[in-house]
């Protein structure tokens, strides 16, 4: 399975920056769906309401999904790779 990686930087409520990647199936072409995945993740991290748009979240590349990615995508539709400040 190939997936698309969206590189995401969001300013947290305390002013610091969260960097994470949103991983989704290549079949999802609408960026608004990707932003919704990011907003769900932000809600889980108690950062709901933070701005998440094309400025914060950009298409990066396509790669082969790991098994963990495939499991999450089959379960909830997306996968998050936490990078910094998460």
N, C-alpha and C positions, 0 to 999 in steps of 0.2 A: 504494500500500500504506500502510495506517495502522499505526502502532506505538505501543506504550505505553512511557512513560518512567518509570523507577524512580530516584528521587533517593537517592543512597547516600553515607553518611559512615562510614568505617571507621577505627578507631584503628590506626595502624601499630605495628610492633614497637618503634620508637624513641619512641613516645608521640605523634608528630605525627598529623595527620588527613589521610586521603585522601578527596577528594570526586570522585565520578564518577557518571555516569548509565548505567544498564543499559537498553538499548533492545531490546525483544522484540516479536514479533508480537502483535497484540491477541487472537489465538486462545488464547494461553497465559493461563489464568485462575488457575492454582495458584501462589501466591507462592513455594512451596518450589522450583519450577523456576527462578524468577528468582534466588533465593538461590544455587542451584547454579551459575548463570552467573557470579554475582559471585565465588563461591569459585574457579571456574576462572581468572578474571581475577586474583584475589589470588595464586593459585599462580604465575601468569606473572610477577608483580611481586615474587616472593619474600616474600610476606606471608601465606602459607598458615597456617591455624590461627587467624587473627584472627576475632573474633566478627562474624557477619553474620546478622542476623535482622530482624524487623519494626521493631525499635528503630533499626537502622542503615539500613534500606532500605525506602523507602515509595513507593507509587504516587504519581505526580505528575500526569501528563496524557497525552493522546493527541495525536499529531501525524502529519503526512505524512512518510514515510521519504525520506531523500535516497538517491541512487543508491549511495553508499558503504554506507549502512545496509542497503539491500536486498541488495547483494552479500554482505556479511558474514552476514546472517541466512540467506540461501540456502546459504551454505557451512557455518557453524558453529551457527546458530540464534539468535544474539544479536549485539549491537554495543555497544561501550563508548565513551562520550564522557568523556575525561579532563578534569577540571576543575582541581583543586588537589592538590598533594602526591602526584601519581602518578609 
